[in-house]
Amino acid sequence: MELYCLEADSVVRARPDPNLLADDRVLQSLLTIEERFLPQCSYFKCVQKDIQPFMRRMVATWMLEVCEEQKCEEEVFPLAMNYLDRFLSVVPTRKCHLQLLGAVCMFLASKLKETRPLTAEKLCIYTDNSIRPHELLEWELVVLGKLKWNLAAVTPNDFIEHIVKKLPLPEDKLDLIRKHALSQFLAGGLCL
């Protein structure tokens, strides 16, 4: 008798609940809640003196590359960018701390969305050891405090299934639209 290992690398995920997707109140609720998780202002104009938009784009590109290389859940990057933008909208930050902030935001988002979150040590390696695990953990508390521990933010990914299910198209076309929407959201996260 032979034993076969049937484990696969693919992630098994719950299917979207058709009852929730059919109820317009859920979509309306997401739209209402989303406003609570948007940056307070155009922070490059009113809060940040040291950080410029191109610097945000650079750290966002780095964050996306880390998420892709680590095969993070698709929700991790947009959630981490939400944390980054919300933090930058309330705390003047020096440019020398921007990568540390990005690492902390990925750390928090992966803890919320991953079954096996990114470790502080691994994130420090991705910074070429320019930050230390204890710095990351200290900043984690600072970021949590400034975000008032509100981490379950609504991101563009939360809307995809609600919108796609309303389109009168065959399932194979809907899959293509889903993938395109996700890639556009990723590209949008790199710009502001």
Rosetta blueprint (number, residue, H / E / L):
1 M L
2 E L
3 L L
4 Y L
5 C L
6 L L
7 E L
8 A L
9 D L
10 S L
11 V L
12 V L
13 R L
14 A L
15 R L
16 P L
17 D L
18 P H
19 N H
20 L H
21 L H
22 A H
23 D L
24 D H
25 R H
26 V H
27 L H
28 Q H
29 S H
30 L H
31 L H
32 T H
33 I H
34 E H
35 E H
36 R H
37 F H
38 L L
39 P L
40 Q L
41 C L
42 S L
43 Y H
44 F H
45 K H
46 C H
47 V L
48 Q L
49 K L
50 D L
51 I L
52 Q L
53 P H
54 F H
55 M H
56 R H
57 R H
58 M H
59 V H
60 A H
61 T H
62 W H
63 M H
64 L H
65 E H
66 V H
67 C H
68 E H
69 E H
70 Q L
71 K L
72 C L
73 E L
74 E L
75 E L
76 V H
77 F H
78 P H
79 L H
80 A H
81 M H
82 N H
83 Y H
84 L H
85 D H
86 R H
87 F H
88 L H
89 S L
90 V L
91 V L
92 P L
93 T L
94 R L
95 K H
96 C H
97 H H
98 L H
99 Q H
100 L H
101 L H
102 G H
103 A H
104 V H
105 C H
106 M H
107 F H
108 L H
109 A H
110 S H
111 K H
112 L H
113 K H
114 E L
115 T L
116 R L
117 P L
118 L L
119 T L
120 A H
121 E H
122 K H
123 L H
124 C H
125 I H
126 Y H
127 T L
128 D L
129 N L
130 S L
131 I L
132 R L
133 P H
134 H H
135 E H
136 L H
137 L H
138 E H
139 W H
140 E H
141 L H
142 V H
143 V H
144 L H
145 G H
146 K H
147 L L
148 K L
149 W L
150 N L
151 L L
152 A L
153 A L
154 V L
155 T L
156 P L
157 N H
158 D H
159 F H
160 I H
161 E H
162 H H
163 I H
164 V H
165 K L
166 K L
167 L L
168 P L
169 L L
170 P L
171 E H
172 D H
173 K H
174 L H
175 D H
176 L H
177 I H
178 R H
179 K H
180 H H
181 A H
182 L H
183 S H
184 Q H
185 F H
186 L H
187 A H
188 G H
189 G H
190 L H
191 C L
192 L L
